[in-house]
Amino acid sequence: MQSINNTENTWLAARRDIFLRDLVQDFIEAKLYLDMLRHQHQSTDSLPYRLLDEWLGSETKKGSLWNLKDQCHNLFRNSGTKANLYEHLFDWTIGSIFHEAIKLKEDAYQMETYKPLLEQANCQHNAVLTRIVRDYFEVIEDARKNLVEEIERINHLFSKALLHLIEILPLHRDNILLVRYLLENTKQLSEKVFGKQVLNQILRAMFPHGLASAYLCVAEKCMQSGWYRDAARYLKKSLRLDAANTKAIELLQLVKQELP
């Protein structure tokens, strides 16, 4: 059993950069999905159960949020690699988001499934039935209030997770896949997730010499892997920010020699 665990941990460690990049990407998508759910609820005062069911899924058919929670546990809790405090807190927060979302899904189900039945029964003008229905309407009203509170609790937890992620990302500047994800998605990340100022703060923490050095670093890694077209693209971006960078100029000339 010990050798099996060691093999699993070795396999995970070899792919850790990929899993971390995927985890960050999936977390960002989950954050944007929640933003969509909040907008849906604020606009219509309702939250379709279908949207939550797709997001969460079930034990046998897990949705993206369920998979995010499992990814987080596997990377920061179960991998055998010592996580830092912020990674532990991020994992804990994602687990809390998942459990709050389960409650949200249950309340959305009650609202969508039972409220129409109660409204239909309430139209039958039966005194006994009316009293029973009134009691159950109180249950539905509790579910409606819970819906609002749970959405905001989940939103607050996502905000806390973002704060932890801001501290985590600079620790992984050598993860070229993660850096490429950040550089390729700066518009979305600055406008819809972190805000421009915070994203710039993250990138400065990862690359103190500026964004041009980030593009240059990525370009070098691409060259080492034989990805010359990607390397050329990043070198050109680096030179647009720092046209006098001799290293970037020399590398671009080398890359051009490798391109057809």
C-alpha positions in Angstrom: 0.0 0.0 0.0 2.8 2.4 0.9 4.5 1.8 -2.5 1.2 2.6 -4.3 0.8 5.9 -2.4 4.4 6.8 -3.2 3.8 6.1 -6.9 0.7 8.2 -6.9 2.5 11.1 -5.2 5.4 10.8 -7.7 2.9 10.9 -10.6 1.2 14.0 -9.0 4.5 15.8 -8.4 5.6 15.3 -12.0 2.3 16.9 -13.2 1.9 19.5 -10.4 2.5 22.5 -12.8 -0.3 21.3 -15.0 -2.7 20.6 -12.1 -2.0 24.0 -10.5 -2.6 25.8 -13.8 -5.8 23.9 -14.3 -6.9 24.6 -10.7 -6.4 28.3 -11.1 -8.3 28.3 -14.4 -11.1 26.3 -13.0 -11.4 28.5 -10.0 -11.6 31.6 -12.1 -14.4 29.9 -14.2 -16.2 29.0 -11.0 -16.0 32.6 -9.8 -17.4 33.9 -13.1 -20.2 31.3 -12.9 -21.2 32.5 -9.5 -21.2 36.1 -10.8 -23.7 34.9 -13.5 -25.9 33.2 -10.8 -25.9 36.3 -8.7 -26.9 38.4 -11.7 -29.6 35.9 -12.6 -31.0 36.1 -9.1 -30.8 39.9 -8.8 -32.5 40.3 -12.2 -35.3 37.7 -11.8 -35.6 37.0 -8.1 -35.2 33.4 -9.0 -32.4 30.8 -9.4 -33.1 27.9 -11.8 -32.3 24.6 -10.1 -30.9 23.4 -13.4 -28.0 25.9 -13.2 -26.9 24.7 -9.8 -27.4 21.0 -10.7 -25.0 21.5 -13.7 -22.5 23.4 -11.5 -22.4 20.8 -8.7 -23.5 17.6 -10.3 -23.7 14.5 -8.1 -21.4 11.8 -6.6 -21.7 9.7 -9.8 -21.6 12.6 -12.2 -19.6 15.5 -10.7 -20.1 19.0 -12.0 -17.3 21.6 -12.4 -17.5 22.9 -8.8 -17.4 19.4 -7.3 -14.4 18.7 -9.5 -12.7 21.9 -8.3 -13.2 20.9 -4.7 -11.6 17.5 -5.4 -8.7 19.1 -7.4 -8.0 21.4 -4.5 -8.0 18.6 -2.0 -5.7 16.4 -4.2 -3.2 19.2 -4.8 -3.0 20.8 -1.4 -4.2 18.2 1.1 -3.7 14.7 -0.2 -0.6 15.0 -2.5 2.1 14.4 0.2 3.6 17.8 -0.8 3.8 20.3 2.1 1.4 23.1 1.3 1.9 26.6 2.7 -0.6 28.5 4.9 -2.3 30.3 2.0 -2.7 27.0 0.1 -4.3 25.4 3.1 -6.6 28.3 3.5 -7.5 28.3 -0.2 -8.3 24.6 0.0 -10.4 25.1 3.1 -12.3 28.0 1.5 -13.1 26.0 -1.6 -14.4 23.2 0.5 -16.7 25.7 2.3 -17.9 27.1 -1.0 -18.8 23.6 -2.1 -20.8 22.9 1.1 -22.6 26.2 0.9 -23.5 25.5 -2.7 -25.0 22.2 -1.7 -27.4 24.1 0.6 -28.1 26.6 -2.1 -29.0 23.8 -4.5 -31.4 22.2 -2.0 -33.2 25.5 -1.4 -33.4 26.3 -5.1 -35.0 22.8 -5.6 -37.6 23.5 -2.9 -38.5 26.9 -4.5 -38.8 25.5 -8.0 -40.5 22.2 -7.2 -42.8 22.8 -4.3 -43.8 26.5 -4.5 -45.9 26.0 -7.7 -47.7 23.0 -6.1 -48.6 25.1 -3.0 -49.8 27.9 -5.1 -52.0 25.5 -7.0 -53.4 23.9 -3.8 -54.0 27.3 -2.4 -56.6 28.0 -5.1 -58.9 25.2 -4.1 -60.7 27.2 -1.3 -60.6 24.4 1.2 -60.2 25.7 4.8 -58.2 22.7 6.1 -56.0 22.6 3.1 -55.5 26.4 3.2 -54.1 26.1 6.8 -51.8 23.3 5.8 -50.6 25.2 2.7 -50.0 28.3 4.8 -47.6 26.4 7.1 -45.7 25.1 4.1 -45.5 28.5 2.5 -43.6 29.5 5.6 -41.1 26.8 4.8 -40.8 28.1 1.2 -40.4 31.6 2.5 -37.5 30.4 4.7 -36.0 28.8 1.6 -36.3 32.0 -0.3 -34.5 34.0 2.4 -31.9 31.3 2.7 -31.3 31.6 -1.1 -30.3 35.2 -0.8 -28.1 34.7 2.3 -26.4 31.6 0.8 -25.6 33.4 -2.5 -23.9 36.2 -0.6 -22.1 33.8 1.8 -20.7 32.0 -1.3 -19.7 35.3 -2.9 -17.9 36.3 0.3 -16.1 33.0 0.4 -15.0 33.5 -3.2 -13.6 36.9 -2.2 -11.6 35.3 0.6 -10.3 32.6 -1.8 -9.2 35.4 -4.2 -7.2 37.0 -1.4 -5.4 33.7 -0.7 -4.8 33.2 -4.4 -3.2 36.6 -4.7 -0.6 35.3 -2.1 -0.2 31.9 -3.8 0.4 33.0 -7.4 3.8 34.7 -6.8 5.1 31.6 -5.2 4.8 29.7 -8.5 6.5 32.1 -10.9 8.5 29.1 -12.2 5.3 27.4 -13.3 5.5 28.5 -17.0 2.0 27.0 -17.7 0.5 29.1 -15.0 2.4 32.3 -16.1 1.2 31.7 -19.7 -2.4 31.4 -18.5 -2.1 34.7 -16.6 -0.5 36.5 -19.5 -2.9 35.2 -22.1 -6.0 36.2 -20.0 -5.0 39.6 -18.6 -8.1 41.3 -20.1 -10.6 38.9 -18.5 -8.6 38.7 -15.2 -8.3 42.5 -14.8 -11.9 43.3 -15.8 -13.9 40.5 -14.2 -11.8 38.9 -11.5 -9.0 40.7 -9.7 -9.2 44.3 -11.1 -6.4 45.8 -13.1 -4.5 47.2 -10.1 -4.4 43.9 -8.2 -3.5 41.9 -11.3 -0.6 44.3 -11.9 0.4 43.8 -8.3 0.4 40.0 -8.8 2.5 40.2 -11.9 5.0 42.6 -10.3 5.4 40.2 -7.4 6.1 37.4 -9.8 8.3 39.5 -12.1 9.8 42.5 -10.2 11.6 43.7 -13.3 8.4 44.3 -15.2 6.0 42.6 -17.6 8.6 42.6 -20.4 10.7 40.3 -18.3 7.7 38.0 -17.8 7.2 37.7 -21.6 10.9 37.1 -22.0 11.0 34.4 -19.4 8.0 32.6 -21.1 9.7 32.9 -24.5 12.9 31.3 -23.2 10.9 28.3 -21.8 9.0 28.0 -25.1 12.3 27.9 -27.0 13.6 25.1 -24.6 10.5 23.1 -25.5 10.8 23.8 -29.2 7.7 26.0 -29.4 9.3 28.6 -31.6 6.1 30.3 -32.9 4.9 30.8 -29.3 8.4 32.0 -28.4 8.4 34.6 -31.3 5.0 35.9 -30.2 6.2 36.4 -26.6 9.4 38.0 -27.6 7.6 40.5 -29.8 5.4 41.4 -26.8 8.4 41.8 -24.6 10.0 44.1 -27.2 6.9 46.2 -27.5 7.4 47.0 -23.8 11.1 47.2 -23.8 12.4 47.8 -27.4 16.0 48.1 -26.3 16.3 44.7 -24.6 19.3 43.2 -26.3 18.6 39.7 -25.0 15.1 39.7 -26.4 16.4 41.0 -29.8 19.0 38.3 -29.9 16.6 35.5 -29.0 14.1 36.7 -31.6 16.8 36.5 -34.3 17.5 32.9 -33.2 13.9 32.0 -33.2 13.4 33.4 -36.7 16.1 31.0 -37.9 14.2 28.1 -36.6 10.9 29.1 -38.2 10.1 28.0 -41.8 
